[in-house]
């Protein structure tokens, strides 16, 4: 999408950083072996109404680009959008970091696809208690790959460009990381069902249109003067 990020930078009046930003959001260091994992707390002051509108513009400007081209920025957008009703100075810092990465350091990302058996594959993952208000998040990478081998052989399809990337906040508070992973698999499975249903509908529609076209061609040939 040439020119998309440059237009977003002009619209948001974002100044390029003095140093390249190689991460779209801050990294939450995992506490391995910790029995009690605490949720993050934001104690920074609230933003003004004008600054709140700027945060909302930032999310709106990059959401389509993230879904279509660069899913690496979806976690940052997911976190910022969850706070845009009551954004704080920490939210503004997250917006600045995201813009430094997406529109200044890596403005023209490219997504690559390769030929495959067009079998839907889904990689599911989840993060426990990484958002404010003790919320968790799950993600899913949907891509078309080769036909998997029969069990018990594990599928190892060649990675492909995503046809859909999920990054959603789980409603409710999860009791454990295992419950978060299970909820993420359930959510991605629901979207996988919608993807296969939509694909079948589009395939049937295209086949019907092609059949109608060939029937019209055949009728025109039969009624054409010799």
C-alpha positions as CSV (number, residue, x, y, z in Angstrom):
1,X,0.0,0.0,0.0
2,X,2.4,2.7,-1.2
3,X,1.8,6.1,0.3
4,X,-0.7,5.0,3.0
5,X,1.6,5.5,5.9
6,X,3.0,8.8,4.6
7,X,-0.6,10.1,4.4
8,X,-1.2,8.9,7.9
9,X,1.9,10.6,9.1
10,X,0.8,13.9,7.6
11,X,-2.7,13.5,8.9
12,X,-1.4,12.9,12.5
13,X,1.4,15.4,12.1
14,X,3.9,12.9,13.5
15,X,7.6,13.9,13.6
16,X,10.1,11.2,12.8
17,X,12.1,10.0,15.8
18,X,15.8,10.8,16.2
19,X,16.5,7.1,16.4
20,X,14.8,4.2,14.5
21,X,12.1,2.4,16.5
22,X,12.3,-1.3,15.9
23,X,9.4,-2.4,18.2
24,X,5.7,-1.3,17.9
25,X,5.0,-1.7,21.6
26,X,6.8,-2.3,24.9
27,X,7.7,-5.8,25.9
28,X,6.2,-7.3,29.0
29,X,8.9,-9.4,30.6
30,X,7.4,-12.7,31.7
31,X,7.8,-13.8,35.3
32,X,8.7,-17.5,34.9
33,X,7.9,-19.6,38.0
34,X,6.0,-16.9,39.7
35,X,2.9,-18.4,41.5
36,X,0.9,-15.1,41.5
37,X,1.0,-13.0,38.4
38,X,-0.2,-9.4,38.9
39,X,-2.1,-7.3,36.3
40,X,-0.5,-4.0,35.1
41,X,-1.7,-0.8,36.6
42,X,-1.7,2.6,34.9
43,X,-1.3,5.5,37.4
44,X,-0.4,8.3,35.0
45,X,-2.7,11.3,34.6
46,X,-5.6,11.4,32.1
47,X,-5.3,13.2,28.8
48,X,-7.3,16.2,27.6
49,X,-10.2,15.9,25.2
50,X,-8.0,17.1,22.3
51,X,-5.3,14.5,23.2
52,X,-8.0,11.8,23.5
53,X,-9.2,12.6,19.9
54,X,-5.6,12.3,18.7
55,X,-5.3,8.8,20.3
56,X,-8.6,7.8,18.6
57,X,-7.3,9.1,15.2
58,X,-4.1,7.1,15.7
59,X,-6.1,3.9,16.1
60,X,-8.4,4.7,13.2
61,X,-5.6,5.6,10.8
62,X,-3.6,2.4,11.3
63,X,-6.2,-0.3,12.0
64,X,-6.9,-1.1,8.3
65,X,-3.2,-1.1,7.5
66,X,-2.6,-3.5,10.4
67,X,-5.4,-5.9,9.3
68,X,-4.4,-5.8,5.6
69,X,-0.6,-5.6,5.6
70,X,1.3,-5.4,8.9
71,X,-0.2,-7.6,11.7
72,X,2.8,-7.0,13.9
73,X,1.3,-3.7,15.1
74,X,-2.1,-5.3,16.0
75,X,-1.1,-5.9,19.7
76,X,-0.2,-2.2,20.1
77,X,-3.5,-1.2,18.4
78,X,-5.4,-3.6,20.6
79,X,-3.9,-2.2,23.8
80,X,-4.4,1.4,22.8
81,X,-8.0,0.9,21.6
82,X,-8.9,-0.6,24.9
83,X,-7.8,2.7,26.6
84,X,-9.0,5.3,24.1
85,X,-12.2,6.0,26.1
86,X,-10.1,7.1,29.1
87,X,-6.5,7.5,27.7
88,X,-3.6,8.5,29.9
89,X,-0.1,9.7,29.4
90,X,1.0,6.1,29.2
91,X,-1.5,5.7,26.3
92,X,0.0,8.6,24.5
93,X,3.5,7.1,24.9
94,X,2.2,3.9,23.4
95,X,0.8,5.9,20.4
96,X,4.1,7.7,19.9
97,X,6.0,4.4,20.0
98,X,3.6,2.8,17.5
99,X,3.8,5.7,15.1
100,X,7.6,5.8,15.3
101,X,7.6,2.1,14.2
102,X,4.8,2.0,11.7
103,X,5.0,5.3,9.8
104,X,8.6,6.4,10.4
105,X,10.9,3.3,10.7
106,X,9.0,0.7,8.7
107,X,6.5,2.6,6.5
108,X,6.2,0.2,3.6
109,X,5.8,-3.3,4.7
110,X,5.1,-6.1,2.2
111,X,3.1,-9.3,2.7
112,X,4.2,-12.3,0.6
113,X,2.2,-15.3,-0.6
114,X,3.1,-18.5,-2.3
115,X,1.2,-21.3,-4.1
116,X,-0.2,-24.0,-1.9
117,X,-3.0,-26.6,-1.6
118,X,-5.2,-23.8,-0.1
119,X,-5.8,-25.7,3.1
120,X,-6.7,-23.4,6.0
121,X,-4.1,-23.5,8.8
122,X,-4.4,-21.5,12.1
123,X,-1.7,-20.8,14.6
124,X,-3.3,-19.8,18.0
125,X,-1.6,-18.1,20.9
126,X,-2.6,-16.1,24.0
127,X,-1.2,-13.8,26.6
128,X,-2.4,-13.9,30.2
129,X,-3.0,-10.7,32.2
130,X,-1.1,-8.4,29.9
131,X,-3.8,-5.7,29.6
132,X,-5.2,-3.2,32.1
133,X,-8.2,-4.3,34.3
134,X,-6.7,-7.8,34.5
135,X,-7.6,-8.6,30.9
136,X,-5.9,-11.2,28.7
137,X,-5.5,-11.3,24.9
138,X,-5.4,-14.0,22.2
139,X,-4.1,-14.0,18.6
140,X,-4.5,-16.2,15.6
141,X,-2.6,-16.4,12.3
142,X,-4.8,-17.7,9.5
143,X,-3.0,-18.8,6.3
144,X,-3.4,-21.2,3.4
145,X,-0.9,-24.0,3.2
146,X,-0.4,-27.6,2.1
147,X,-2.5,-30.6,3.0
148,X,-1.3,-31.9,6.4
149,X,-0.1,-35.5,6.7
150,X,-2.3,-38.1,8.4
151,X,-1.9,-38.5,12.2
152,X,0.1,-39.1,14.3
153,X,2.5,-37.0,12.2
154,X,2.4,-33.4,13.3
155,X,1.5,-30.9,10.5
156,X,4.4,-28.6,9.5
157,X,3.1,-26.5,6.6
158,X,5.3,-23.9,5.0
159,X,4.5,-20.5,6.4
160,X,2.4,-18.3,4.1
161,X,1.1,-14.7,4.1
162,X,-1.9,-14.3,6.4
163,X,-5.5,-14.1,5.0
164,X,-6.6,-13.1,8.5
165,X,-4.9,-12.1,11.7
166,X,-6.7,-12.0,15.0
167,X,-5.7,-9.9,18.0
168,X,-8.6,-9.6,20.5
169,X,-9.2,-8.9,24.1
170,X,-10.9,-11.8,26.0
171,X,-14.0,-10.7,27.7
172,X,-13.9,-11.5,31.4
173,X,-11.0,-12.3,33.7
174,X,-9.2,-15.5,33.0
175,X,-8.3,-17.7,36.0
176,X,-5.1,-19.0,34.5
177,X,-2.8,-19.0,31.5
178,X,-4.2,-22.4,30.4
179,X,-7.7,-21.0,30.5
180,X,-6.5,-18.1,28.4
181,X,-5.0,-20.4,25.8
182,X,-8.2,-22.5,25.7
183,X,-10.3,-19.4,25.2
184,X,-8.0,-18.3,22.4
185,X,-8.3,-21.6,20.6
186,X,-12.1,-21.4,20.9
187,X,-12.2,-17.9,19.5
188,X,-9.9,-18.7,16.6
189,X,-11.9,-21.9,15.8
190,X,-15.1,-19.8,15.5
191,X,-13.4,-17.4,13.0
192,X,-11.9,-20.4,11.1
193,X,-15.5,-21.7,10.7
194,X,-16.5,-18.3,9.3
195,X,-13.5,-18.3,6.9
196,X,-14.3,-21.7,5.5
197,X,-18.0,-20.9,5.1
198,X,-17.3,-17.6,3.4
199,X,-14.8,-19.3,1.1
200,X,-17.4,-21.9,0.1
201,X,-20.0,-19.2,-0.5
202,X,-17.6,-17.2,-2.7
203,X,-16.5,-20.3,-4.6
204,X,-20.1,-21.3,-5.3
205,X,-21.0,-17.8,-6.4
206,X,-18.0,-17.6,-8.8
207,X,-18.9,-21.1,-10.2
208,X,-22.5,-20.0,-10.7
209,X,-21.4,-16.8,-12.5
210,X,-19.0,-18.7,-14.7
211,X,-21.8,-21.2,-15.5
212,X,-24.2,-18.4,-16.4
213,X,-21.5,-16.8,-18.6
214,X,-20.9,-20.0,-20.5
215,X,-24.6,-20.6,-20.9
216,X,-25.0,-17.2,-22.4
217,X,-22.1,-17.8,-24.8
218,X,-23.6,-21.1,-25.8
219,X,-27.0,-19.6,-26.5
220,X,-25.5,-16.7,-28.5
221,X,-23.6,-19.3,-30.6
222,X,-26.7,-21.4,-31.2
223,X,-28.8,-18.4,-32.3
224,X,-26.2,-16.7,-34.4
225,X,-26.8,-16.6,-38.2
226,X,-24.5,-18.9,-40.2
